[in-house]
Amino acid sequence: MTVSGASVSGRIVGVFKGDSFSSTFSGAIGADGGFSATARGVLQGKWLDSVKSYPFNGAVSGRVDGRSGSGRWSGKNKWGGASGSWSARK
């Protein structure tokens, strides 16, 4: 996660139910450190003997204070979705 002035952006990578995914997000930070950012990504899903790309949209929200941050994330497409929490420290 990168905070620059009143903007936040970042990249999330991970594994969901055995399939890898990556996502990027960006948004604006309010005076209180709170933000809500749009996210877009791709899940590399295994189907039979092949791997296919499944795009998804989502959101990352939370609060940052210069040393740490925490919040929630979510993502979904027409096949399903997931959500959870995040935290970061400098």
C-alpha positions in Angstrom: 0.0 0.0 0.0 1.3 3.5 -0.9 -0.1 6.6 0.7 0.8 9.8 -1.1 -0.8 13.0 0.0 -4.6 12.4 -0.1 -4.3 9.3 -2.3 -3.9 5.6 -1.6 -3.1 2.8 -4.0 -1.8 -0.7 -3.8 -1.7 -4.3 -5.0 -3.1 -7.4 -3.3 -2.0 -10.9 -4.2 -3.0 -14.2 -2.7 -4.7 -17.5 -3.0 -8.5 -18.1 -2.8 -9.7 -21.7 -2.5 -6.4 -22.9 -4.2 -6.5 -20.4 -7.0 -4.1 -17.5 -7.2 -5.3 -13.9 -7.7 -4.0 -10.4 -8.0 -5.7 -7.0 -7.7 -4.9 -3.3 -7.7 -6.8 -0.5 -6.0 -6.7 3.2 -5.7 -8.7 5.9 -4.0 -8.8 9.1 -2.0 -8.1 9.5 1.7 -10.2 11.7 3.9 -9.0 14.1 6.5 -9.6 11.5 9.2 -7.5 8.9 7.4 -10.5 6.9 6.1 -10.7 5.7 2.5 -12.8 3.6 0.2 -11.1 2.5 -3.0 -12.2 0.6 -6.1 -10.4 -2.6 -6.9 -10.0 -4.7 -10.1 -8.3 -8.0 -10.4 -8.0 -11.4 -12.0 -8.3 -14.9 -10.4 -6.4 -17.7 -12.2 -8.9 -20.5 -11.8 -8.3 -24.1 -12.5 -11.0 -25.8 -14.6 -10.5 -29.4 -15.5 -6.9 -29.5 -17.0 -6.5 -25.9 -17.8 -6.2 -22.5 -16.0 -8.4 -19.7 -17.0 -8.5 -16.0 -16.1 -11.6 -14.7 -14.3 -11.8 -10.9 -13.8 -13.4 -9.5 -10.7 -14.3 -6.1 -9.3 -14.2 -5.1 -5.6 -13.4 -2.5 -3.0 -10.8 -1.9 -0.3 -11.7 0.4 2.6 -10.2 1.3 5.9 -8.3 3.9 7.9 -4.5 4.7 7.8 -2.5 7.0 10.1 1.0 7.1 8.7 2.3 4.1 10.7 -0.4 1.5 10.3 -3.8 0.8 8.8 -6.6 -1.7 8.8 -10.0 -2.3 7.2 -12.0 -4.5 4.9 -11.8 -5.8 1.3 -14.3 -7.5 -1.0 -14.4 -8.8 -4.5 -16.9 -10.5 -6.7 -17.8 -11.6 -10.2 -20.7 -13.6 -11.7 -19.3 -16.8 -10.3 -19.1 -15.7 -6.7 -17.3 -13.5 -4.2 -15.3 -13.2 -1.1 -14.5 -10.6 1.6 -12.3 -10.2 4.6 -10.1 -7.9 6.6 -6.7 -6.4 6.1 -4.0 -4.8 8.2 -0.7 -3.2 7.4 2.3 -1.7 9.4 5.1 0.5 8.3 
